[in-house]
């Protein structure tokens, strides 16, 4: 399959929005008031967690899982109306931001209207009962051997593109759905307008369809490294592997998302005092960074998954400028364009330091991070095209570097330099 990637994805970033928890109201309209702030922070792609109604039968908690859908072409009434959703999309577009929606194609909620209208759309056991193979108690599996179900699902996806002009899909558990379905879905939906496709999976073959996939392996290794039970080299090896993915596939780097925050802990539980260092890495590696609702606060608590648990916002989130700098760097530097090169640097402290250079002509970004518990590391880095005049993106200090440079970094300290042209 020949896919045509949207031009705006290459230097972009993604901000995941949990509408339920984002505001006291938990509505599209209330979230829309945050768009100017997010625009100022540098956010380019808004990803909304599932916006569809949630099944009542089998519901977990008071409000249920966002991922237990009861209709693919309606809005969760807790969030507002279809018209409210349209206004949100239009508001994002007016700020030159893109908006993608979560799409759950592996399963539906137990009382989805298809269960009565088309039970053949589901995987049934020998007694004709609905089934679910992953141990999730509030959903049932769709039957991909049924051609009519496939067509109905694609028509539902097209509905959101045609009627509401969304800019793409984040596809939940994409690897549980046959690749040939996604090929048909992308061809069908992209025929309406060019879209951005994000897969929650790490199967590199799915890049035949998807522009970006999750960097789960990187995240899990980075957590271990923060606890000093993995090595810097292991983390570098994973990034190197990602650089050779087929179909020019890109990776989504993150330290938190809705699953991680609710079930495995906040980034501060997982990374401790290294949280900002790994946020820097996730935002400067050559893929796309993901920021989850409230990370800019910062958010130090796990949000409930099945119940209301409002994020409490400050007038100016503490890490707004931190992310503004990192996201702005990606946008303005040619080192993050499609044509740029990425190299790990030789360092004198490879067991402690991660250092890499992104470069495209005279545009260069150097990242050096001390990922060890050692209080202070003196490190030399080398690269054939390192030479140039740089400025620290955080402190504004000037650096004149040769192809070999020396730095001193405290534990968990990071340095991000960008050339001055």
Buried (B, 14 or more C-beta within 10 A) or exposed (E): EEBEBBEBBBBBBBBBBBBBBBBEBBBBBBBBEBBEBBBEBBBBBBBBBBBBBBBEEBBBEEBBBBBBBBBBBBBBEBBBBEEBBBBBBEBBEEBEBBBBBBBBBBBBBBBBBBBEEBEEBBBBEEEEEBEBEEEBEBBBBBBBEBEEBBEBBBEBBBEBBEEBBBBBBBBBBBBBBEBEBBBBBBBBBBEEEBBBBBBBBBEBBBBBBBBBBBBBBBBBBBBBBBEEEBBBEEBBBBBEEBBEBEBEBBBBBBBBBBEBBBEBBBBBBBBEEBBBBBBBBBBBBBBBBBBBBBBBBBBEBBBBBBEBBBBEBEEEBEBBBBBBBBBEBBEEBBBBBEEBEBBBBEBBBBEBBBBBBBBBBEBBBBBBBBBBEBEEBEBBBBBEEBBBBBBBBBEEEEBEBEEBBEBEBEBBBBBBBBBEE
